[in-house]
């Protein structure tokens, strides 16, 4: 590492009712991986959007490579050598890798020349990619490679990465780590956002911590424990999830030979899925994004009806029932997409609570909504799950992603489900909030509920689940006890090595 590449001085950005960034200052050196840490709503996204030209600061200044830097838009940022890999992919499934890359370039070369360049850059940085493949056929890890290669073709000096490993297997995380080391060896600076604190400790040279829009300190991650960093983020001590011994009851949900066709061209069909989960048990289901997670939740919730196989709740067949009847019987779900699927963006939190809790919380009388009861239920969610919001009448879209996630999970947990299926329960959620959500799932299981946790966060699954299986191309591996599983075995299971003799090598 040499001198400062980027110096941020007193950046401030306010919105009605909230100061997103309050005089934030920090410096980023050439050739370093610098973490940006903070709770949901701490101001990380606003800060990187100002650096990338998506948001204009109210006050403050930036210096990039010794010169004043004030990008008016992302094009200006890219011209100055700043690139960004976003958390959500911005790719067109029906187009090839090369065509998608060309769409992100100001002046793309001829497609044939671009294909050659993609091969060269992808091989140089250890991210092999076929420019002719259709994006819809790629795994989540390969799609992220497209986003990264698209940035690297711009020859950036500063690369911003937002939650880059959330969709990767352990093996792919290691490949990405090697790529980042190669980039920093060439002097590229990387501003790295992640809620995976052990990952931060392994990858990052320095970290800046934001709390309520302010820079509250820096640290050297390798010399700081994950718990110490989490406590810097929240400003107080917090306890990690506590497991208690649980006595398992009878089988609550039994799935046998479940097969469902993919709902869309680039979706994933479920192929003869079988498993059982008992009362008081947490079953963890891992897998790289796009291997059937959304389809499995939809089949269990009743949004998609099975073509073959059986789903039994407490021994009774429910595969022919839609979502509402399954909820009445006690099978509740929380999908991955919180804004649009789990919650209606323009509806208030109270209205969103009514959408799924109307029957189980008795929120109607003689066909009319009991608004006082609905608001009371919403306030209980807000209090129990520390949802940062002005109140129950706030629109769902006004919440930060992490706070909306807490609301969605809390809404289902407080309905006392007999079986709860959650997909990505702590995705994009800070360490303290993730610990609280995981503790809520553990408490739910301790109370006798069966919990199915579908997640790409392996640390999460190892922390809370009793047994583990992995989805790959719509098939579910053998279900194995979580205790004693190695990262290598899990990676093989996620990669499709369903033969356990292979997985035990």
N, C-alpha and C positions, 0 to 999 in steps of 0.2 A: 504494500500500500504506500502511496505517495501523498500528495497534497489533496486539499479539498476539491472535489468535483462540483458539488452543489452545496451552497450555503443558504439556508432559509432563515430569515430574520423577521420576527414579529408578525407572521402571517395571521390575519384575523378574518373570519367570515361568519356573519350572523344572518340568521333567518328569523322570520317573525316568531317571537317567543323563545328562541334558543340561540345561543352562541356556539356554533359548531366547532370553530377554532378560535382560541383566545390567545393572541400574541405568541404563536408557536415559533420556536427557534431550534434549529439543530443543523449539524453539518454531516455531509456524506463524503467519504474519502474515495479516491480512485482505487479500484481493485478490492473493495470490501463488500461483504454481504451485511447489510444493515437492516435489522428487524424494526418494524413499527408495530408496537403492541398497545393494546387497550381493550377495555370492555366494549360491547356493542353500544354504539352511540357515543363513543369517546372522541370521535372526530377523525378517525383514520381515513375513511373513504373521502371525506371532504378535502383533507390535506393532499392526498395523492391526486385527486381531481384537479386541484389548483396547480400542482406540479406538471400535470399532463395537459393543462389548458382547457379542461372541461368546465371549470368554475373559475370565475375571476375573484380574487381576494378583495375585501373591503379596504385593507391596509396591509402594510408590510412589504418586504422586498425579497427577491431571490437573486443569487449570483451563480451562474453556471460557467464553469471553466474560466473564471476571472472576469466575466462580462455580465452586465445586468441581464436578467432573464425574466420576461413577463409574457408567456405564451398566450396568444389571443384565442387559440383553438388547438386541437390535437395535431393538425397539420403543422402548425408552427412549432409545436413541441417535437414532433418527429424530425423536422428540418434541423432542429438544434441538437439532435442526437438522443432524444428521450423516447423510449418505447414502453408499452405497457401490455402485459398479459392479464386479461380480466378473469375474474372468477367464473363468470358465465361465458360459455363459448359463443362466438358470433360467426357461425359457419352455416353454409347451406348444404343440407344433406344430399341433395340430388346432383351436386356439382363435384368435380374432381378436386383433389388436393391443390393442384396447380391453379385451377380456376378460382378457388377460394383465396389463395395467396395473392393472385393478381388483383382481386377486388380490394385488397387492403393496401395496394401500392399506388402511389401518386402517378407514376408513369411506368406501368409494367412493360417489360420487354416482350418480344414475340414469345408465344406460349412454349415453343420448342426450346428456346434459350432459357426460359424461366424454369422449365423442367430440369434442364441440366444443372442450373444453379441450385435448385432445391436439393438435388441429389448430392452435390458437392458440399453444401453447408450442413445438411443433415448428417452426412458421414463424418465431416470434420468435428462436429460437436457430439458425436455419439448418439444421435437421435435418428436412426435410419427411417426413411420415409419414401414410399413410392408415390411420385407426383401424379400418377395416372389413376390411382385408386379413387373410388367414389367415397366421399366423406361419410355418407350414411352407413357404409359397411365397416367403418373403423371403430375400434374400441375407444373408450373414453381417454385412455392414456395416449393413443395414437392421435386423437383429435387435439389433445393438448400440445402434442409435438407440432401440429400444423400451426397452432397459434404462436408457439415459440419460434419456429422457423420463420414465420411471417415477420416477426419482430427482428430476428437476427439478420435477415436480408436487408434491413435498413441500416446495418452497421451501427447499432446504438452505443453510446458511452454510458448511458444510465438505463437500466432495465427495471421496471416496476412489476412485481409479481404479486397477485392477490390470491391467496389460498391455492398455491400451485399444486399441492400434493393431495388435495381432498378426493381426487378420483383415481389415485394411482395404487397399484399393488406395492408391497415392500420392495420387490425387485425393481420396479419402475422408479420408486423414490430414490434408490441408490444410483440409478442411471442419471436421473435429473441432478443429483448431488454432484456427480462427476462432471456433468455439463457446466454447472455453475462454477466449479473450481477452475475449469478451463477458461471460462469467460473472465473470471476475476484475475487469473494469471495474465490475461491480455490487457488488464487495466480497466475492464468494464466494472462499474459500480452497480450493485443490485439492491434495490429497496424491497424488502421482503415482508409481506403480511401473512401471518398464519396464527391460528389459535392453538397449534400443536407445539407446546412449549418444549418438549424434549427434542423435537425437530429443530426448533430455534437454537437450542443449546448446542446441537451437533453442527449446524450449518453457519450460524451467524457470528460475525466478529464483534459487533456492537448492537445495542438495542436502545431505542427511544420509547419511553412509555408515556402514553397519553391518558389523561383522566379528566372527564368532563370538559374536553376541548383544550386542556392545558398540558404542556410538557411538564411532567412531574418528576422526571429523572431519567438517567441513562444507566446502563450496566453492561458488563461483559458477560454474555450468556453462559459461556463455558465455565465461568467462575461463580455463577448464580444458579441456585436450584430452581426447578420449575415452580415449586410452591412459593419461593421468594418472589419470583417474577409475577406470579398471579396475585400475590398480596400487594405488590407495588401497583398493579393495575386497578385493584378494587379499593385500595387505601385502608385495608383492614385484613385481619387474619380470617381464613375460612377453612372449614374442615373438608377434606376429601370425602367422597361417598363412603359410607360405612355399611359393610355387608353384615348381616346377621344370619345365623343358621336358620334354615327354613325346612319345615317338614312338608314334603310334596304330597299333594292330594291325587285324586283320580285324574285321568286324561280329560282335559277340558275341550281341546280342539284336536280333531283327528283328520288329517288330509291324506287321501290315498289315491295315487294315480291321476293327479290333477293335470289336465292338459287344456291349454287355451291358446287359440291362434293369436298372433300379433295383431293389435288393433290398427296398426299403420304400417306403411311399407318398410320403414326402417326400425320398427319395434322388434321385440323379442318374444317368440312363442314359448310358452311353458310346456315342458315335455315330461310328463309322468312324474310330477312332484309328489313326494310322500314324506310325511313327518307327523309327529304327535307332540303336543306340549301339555304338561300337567299343571294343575292348579298349584300356584306357588313357585312356578319355574319361570326362568327367563331363557328363552331360546334365541341365540344370536345368529343372524344370517348375514354373512359378508359377501363381498363380491365387488368387482370393478363396475362402475356405473354403466348401465346399458346392457346388463346381462339378465334382465327379467325382474328386477326389483319392483319397478312401477307396476308391471303386469301382475306380479304376485300379490301386491297389496290390493290391486283392483279386483282380483279374483276372490280374495278373502273378504273384502268389504261388500261385495255384491255388485260393484259397478260393472264388472264383466262376469257373465255367467259361463260356467265351465262347459266345455264340449264333451269332456270325458272325465271320469274320476268322481270321487265323493268327498264332500266336506261335512263333517259331523261336529256339532256343538253339544257337548254333554250327551253324546250318543245319538242325537237326532239329526237327520239329514237337513241341511240348510242351503245346499248348493243352488236350489231353484229360487231362493229368496233374494230380493233386492236389498240395498243398503238400509232402508228404514226398518223393515222387519228384523233384520239381523241386529240392529242397534237395540230394538226393543228387547230382544233375547239376551243382550249383554255383550255382543261382539262389536267393539268400537275400534276405529282406525284413525290414524293421523298421517296423511300423505306427505311426501317430500316437498312438493311445491306449495309453500305456505300462502303465497299471494296469488290468488286466482283459483286454487284448488281447495286448500284447507280454509281459506278465508276470502270473502268477497271484498275487493279493495275499497270500494266506495261506501260500503255499509259500515255502520258503527260497530264497536266491539260488542255492544249489547245485542244488536241484530245478528252478528256473527255467532254469538253464543246461542241464540234461539235456533239458528239453522240446524245445529246438531243435538241440542239438549232439550228441545221442546217437549219430548215425551218423557225422558228419564228424569227431568227436573220439574215436570208438571207445570210448564210455563204457559198453558192456555186454559181457559175456562169458558165453556159454552161457545167455543169457536173463536174467542177473542184472546189476544195476547195479554198475559198478566205482566204488564211492563214493570211494576214494582218488583215482582219476583225475578224477572229477567235481569233487571239492573242489580239486584242484590246478588244473584249468582255471578254476574260479571265482576262485581266488586270483590267477591270472594276469590275469583281467579286472579285478579290483579294483585290482591294482597298476598295470597298464598305463594304466588310464583314471581313476586317482585317485578311486575310488568311496569316499566317506566312509561307512563302515559298520563295526560291531564285528567282522564276519567273515562267512564264507560261509554260516553257519547262520541269519543274520538273515532275517526275513520280508521279502518285497518291499515290503509296505505300510509297513514301518517306516522306509524310506528317504525322504528329501525327493524331490520331483519331479525336480529336476535330477540328483541322484545316481542315481536309478533310470534316468533317461534315459541317463546315461553307461554304466551297466551294460548296458542293452539294446543300445546301439550297439556297445559293446565285445564283447559276446557274439557278435554277427554278424561284426564285422570280424576277430576272432581266429580265425574258422573258415575264413579265406582263401577267400572267395567268388570265383567267376569273374564273376558279375554280382550287384551289391547294389542293391536298391531300398529307399530310405528315405523316409519321409514325416515331415516336420517334425523333422529330426534334432536341432535345438537349441532346440525350443520350450520356453520357460520356463526356459532354462538361462543362467547368468550368463556374463559376457564371457569370463572365462578358460576356463571349461569349454567354451563354444561354440567358442573358438579351438582348443582341443585336439581336439574332435570334427571340426571342419572339416579340421584338419591330418591326422587319421586317414583321412578320406575322400580327401584329396589323396595321401597316402602309398599308400593302397590302389590308386588309379588309376595312380600311378607304378610300382606293382608289376605292372601289366598287367591289373587288373580293370576291368570296365565298371561305372560307377556312375550310377544315376538318382536324383537328389535332388529330391524333391517338397517344396516349401517355400513358405510365405507370406512369408518374410523375403527381400525382394528384395536387400538388401545381401549376404546370405549367398550367394544364387545368383550375383550379379555377382562375388563374391569367388572362388568356387571352380569355377564351371561353364565349360565350353568353348563350349557352345551352349545356347540358351534357347528354350522354347516356353511357351505359357500355355493353361490349361484354362478354358473358359467354357461353362457349361451342357452339359458332357459332350463338348465338341468341343475338339480341340487345334489351336492356331494353327500357322502355318508355323514350322518350327524355324530359328532364325537364330543366327549367331555372336554370342556375348555381347559381345565387344569392339566398342565403338562404339555399342551400344544406349543410347538416352537414356531417362531416367525417363518422359518423356512417351510415347515409343513403347511402353515396357513397360506403362504404364497402359492404353493403348489396346488392346494385345493382351489384357490381362487382362479388359478390359471387353467383349471380343467383336469387336473390329475386326480380323477375320482377313484382310481385304483389305490386303495390304502397301502398296498405293499410298496407302491412307488412313493406314496406320500411319506412313508416312514423311513425312507432312505436318508 
